[in-house]
């Protein structure tokens, strides 16, 4: 049963939030050479709880709306399959999603008390967007935007909790992470196009059509790598942050693979996987760049 819950929570995708939190910590360590261990543990716990909440509620609403029964399920898209397969009750998944939302909110409330109104604003955004993500937000065509903002907010919130400030460096680092996270959602929406469209969802892929949407792929890495170049050129990031460019060949492979196979779910799977991998590698190298720079 535990493995089923891990499956519906989508453990492997929690790494996006792990990287986002780690970027906030690493940037603060690079700038201020400090870390508050208790706050760090609580931050990780709170962010993981909120991430699990949005995934659980997404699975619940996709099943209730009949989307998951129409989408071709892959390891990268189409939902977890837990509810269509009858492995868990929808009510149990919903209650678990709300429970994780409450846990994450409670941890966030602690930081509101200790760190003030900025955390309150970030927490308020998180609670509302998580609860309404799978209905109002996605139906309005704002799914990719939400994920980009979510990644940015995690970096900003983590950095602020540790340092007590919002800096241009933390804003730029948040944009890097948010763009990478949004890219993974973007390419994973290609196989779900027909099912999403039939149930009233609106994604970038649906808005412009599959073929035209393949050209939008390049915007996300352009923003991420571009912001890193900007940060390095302005001495806001260490020059070693350019090691993130090691993921460019994999990113290029993903983009061209999408262009050729956008209409074939089976053929697109390897490129969805390589997009996820290139995104995670870029994020991990970004974290390492701050740590390496301060130790050399």
C-alpha positions in Angstrom: 0.0 0.0 0.0 2.9 2.4 0.8 4.2 1.9 -2.7 0.8 3.0 -4.1 0.9 6.2 -2.1 4.4 6.9 -3.3 3.1 6.4 -6.8 0.2 8.8 -6.4 2.4 11.4 -4.7 4.8 11.1 -7.7 7.9 10.8 -5.6 10.3 11.2 -8.6 8.8 14.6 -9.4 9.3 16.0 -5.9 12.9 16.4 -7.0 11.9 19.7 -8.7 11.0 21.2 -5.3 14.1 19.6 -3.7 16.3 21.4 -6.3 14.4 24.7 -5.8 14.9 24.7 -2.1 18.5 23.7 -2.5 19.1 26.6 -4.9 17.8 29.0 -2.2 20.0 27.4 0.5 23.1 27.3 -1.8 22.6 30.9 -2.9 22.3 32.0 0.7 25.4 30.0 1.7 27.4 31.5 -1.2 26.4 35.1 -0.2 26.2 34.9 3.6 28.0 31.7 4.6 25.3 30.9 7.0 22.6 28.2 7.4 19.9 27.8 10.0 19.5 24.0 10.3 16.1 24.0 12.1 14.6 26.4 9.5 16.2 24.4 6.7 14.6 21.1 7.8 11.2 22.8 8.3 11.5 24.5 4.9 12.1 21.2 3.2 9.2 19.6 5.0 6.8 22.4 4.2 7.7 22.6 0.6 7.5 18.8 0.1 4.1 18.7 1.8 2.7 21.4 -0.5 4.2 19.7 -3.6 2.6 16.4 -2.5 -0.7 18.2 -2.0 -0.9 19.6 -5.5 0.0 16.3 -7.1 -2.6 14.4 -5.0 -5.3 17.0 -5.7 -4.4 16.9 -9.4 -4.9 13.2 -9.6 -8.2 13.5 -7.8 -9.6 16.1 -10.0 -8.3 14.5 -13.2 -10.1 11.3 -12.3 -13.3 13.1 -11.3 -13.4 14.9 -14.6 -12.7 11.8 -16.6 -9.4 13.1 -17.9 -7.3 10.2 -16.6 -9.5 7.6 -18.3 -8.9 9.2 -21.7 -5.2 10.0 -21.5 -2.6 7.5 -22.7 -0.7 6.8 -19.5 3.1 7.0 -19.7 5.8 7.3 -17.0 5.9 11.0 -17.8 2.3 11.9 -18.5 -1.3 10.8 -18.2 -1.6 10.8 -14.4 -0.5 8.1 -12.0 -3.2 5.6 -12.9 -3.8 4.8 -9.3 -7.5 6.0 -9.3 -8.5 4.5 -12.7 -7.0 1.2 -11.6 -9.0 1.3 -8.3 -5.9 1.0 -6.1 -7.1 3.9 -3.9 -10.5 5.5 -3.2 -10.8 9.0 -4.7 -12.0 10.3 -1.3 -8.8 9.0 0.3 -6.6 10.7 -2.2 -8.5 14.0 -1.8 -8.3 13.8 2.0 -4.6 13.1 1.8 -4.1 16.1 -0.6 -5.9 18.4 1.9 -3.9 16.9 4.8 -0.6 17.7 3.1 -1.9 21.2 2.3 -2.8 21.7 6.0 0.7 20.4 7.1 2.5 22.6 4.6 0.3 25.6 5.5 1.0 25.1 9.2 4.7 25.0 8.6 4.3 28.1 6.5 2.4 29.8 9.3 5.3 29.3 11.6 7.5 31.2 9.2 4.9 33.9 8.8 5.2 34.4 12.6 9.0 34.4 12.6 9.7 36.1 9.2 6.7 38.3 8.5 4.5 39.5 5.7 6.7 38.4 2.7 6.3 34.8 3.7 2.6 35.4 4.3 2.3 36.6 0.7 4.2 33.6 -0.7 2.2 31.2 1.5 -1.1 32.8 0.5 -0.2 32.4 -3.1 0.8 28.8 -2.6 -2.4 27.8 -0.7 -4.8 29.3 -3.2 -2.9 28.2 -6.3 -2.5 24.6 -5.0 -6.1 24.2 -4.2 -7.3 25.7 -7.5 -4.5 24.5 -9.8 -6.3 21.5 -11.3 -9.6 23.4 -11.9 -9.5 27.1 -12.3 -5.8 27.7 -13.0 -5.4 25.0 -15.7 -8.8 25.7 -17.2 -7.7 29.3 -17.6 -4.5 28.3 -19.5 -2.2 29.3 -16.6 -0.7 25.9 -15.7 2.8 26.6 -17.1 2.8 30.1 -15.6 1.8 28.7 -12.2 4.6 26.1 -12.2 7.1 28.8 -13.2 6.0 31.1 -10.5 5.8 28.2 -8.0 9.5 27.3 -8.6 10.5 30.9 -8.3 8.6 31.4 -5.1 10.2 28.4 -3.5 13.7 29.8 -4.2 12.7 33.3 -3.0 11.0 32.0 0.1 13.8 29.7 1.1 16.4 32.4 0.6 14.3 34.9 2.5 13.8 32.5 5.5 17.6 32.0 5.7 18.8 35.6 4.9 15.9 37.9 5.8 16.0 39.6 2.4 15.0 39.4 -1.2 17.9 40.2 -3.6 18.2 40.5 -7.3 20.3 37.3 -7.2 17.4 35.3 -5.5 14.9 36.7 -8.1 17.1 35.7 -11.0 17.8 32.3 -9.5 14.1 31.8 -9.0 13.4 32.5 -12.7 16.0 29.9 -13.7 14.4 27.2 -11.5 10.8 28.2 -12.4 11.5 28.1 -16.2 13.1 24.6 -15.9 10.1 23.3 -14.0 7.6 24.8 -16.4 9.4 23.2 -19.3 8.8 19.7 -17.9 5.1 20.4 -17.5 5.0 21.9 -21.0 6.4 18.9 -22.9 4.3 16.4 -20.7 1.1 18.1 -21.9 1.6 17.0 -25.5 0.3 13.4 -25.0 -2.6 14.8 -22.9 -3.7 17.3 -25.6 -6.8 15.5 -26.8 -8.1 14.4 -23.4 -7.4 17.8 -21.8 -9.1 19.7 -24.7 -12.2 17.4 -24.5 -12.7 18.2 -20.8 -12.2 22.0 -21.1 -8.6 22.3 -20.1 -6.4 24.8 -21.7 -2.6 24.5 -22.0 -0.1 26.2 -24.2 -0.2 23.2 -26.4 -3.9 23.4 -26.8 -3.9 27.2 -27.2 -1.5 27.2 -30.2 -1.8 23.6 -31.5 0.7 20.8 -31.2 2.9 21.6 -34.2 3.2 25.3 -33.5 3.8 24.5 -29.8 7.0 22.6 -30.6 8.6 26.0 -31.3 7.7 27.3 -27.8 9.9 24.6 -26.3 13.0 26.7 -26.9 11.6 29.7 -24.9 12.0 27.9 -21.5 15.7 26.9 -21.8 16.4 30.2 -23.5 15.1 32.0 -20.4 17.0 29.7 -17.9 20.4 29.7 -19.7 19.9 33.4 -20.6 19.3 34.4 -17.0 22.4 32.4 -15.9 24.5 34.3 -18.5 23.0 37.6 -17.3 23.8 36.7 -13.6 27.4 35.7 -14.4 28.0 38.8 -16.6 26.8 41.1 -13.8 28.7 39.2 -11.1 25.5 38.2 -9.4 26.3 34.5 -9.9 29.7 32.8 -9.8 31.3 32.2 -13.2 31.3 28.5 -12.5 27.5 28.7 -12.8 28.3 28.3 -16.5 28.8 24.5 -15.8 25.0 24.4 -16.2 25.7 24.6 -20.0 26.8 21.0 -19.8 23.1 20.1 -20.1 22.6 22.0 -23.4 23.2 19.0 -25.7 20.6 17.0 -23.9 18.2 19.9 -24.0 18.8 20.3 -27.8 18.2 16.6 -28.3 14.8 17.0 -26.4 13.7 20.0 -28.5 14.5 18.4 -31.8 13.0 15.1 -30.7 9.8 16.9 -29.8 9.7 18.6 -33.2 9.8 15.2 -35.0 7.6 13.2 -32.7 5.1 15.6 -31.2 2.1 13.6 -32.5 3.3 10.2 -31.4 3.0 9.4 -27.7 5.2 6.3 -27.9 8.0 8.0 -29.8 7.8 11.2 -27.6 8.4 9.3 -24.3 12.2 9.3 -24.6 12.2 13.1 -25.2 9.9 13.8 -22.3 12.4 11.8 -20.2 15.4 13.6 -21.6 13.7 17.0 -21.0 13.1 16.0 -17.3 16.7 14.8 -17.0 18.2 17.9 -18.6 16.0 20.1 -16.4 17.1 18.3 -13.2 20.8 18.2 -14.3 20.8 22.0 -15.0 19.2 22.6 -11.6 21.6 20.4 -9.8 24.6 21.9 -11.5 23.3 25.4 -10.6 23.2 24.4 -6.9 26.7 22.9 -7.1 28.1 26.0 -8.7 27.4 28.1 -5.6 28.8 25.4 -3.3 31.9 24.8 -5.4 32.7 28.6 -5.7 32.7 29.2 -2.0 35.0 26.2 -1.3 37.7 27.0 -3.8 
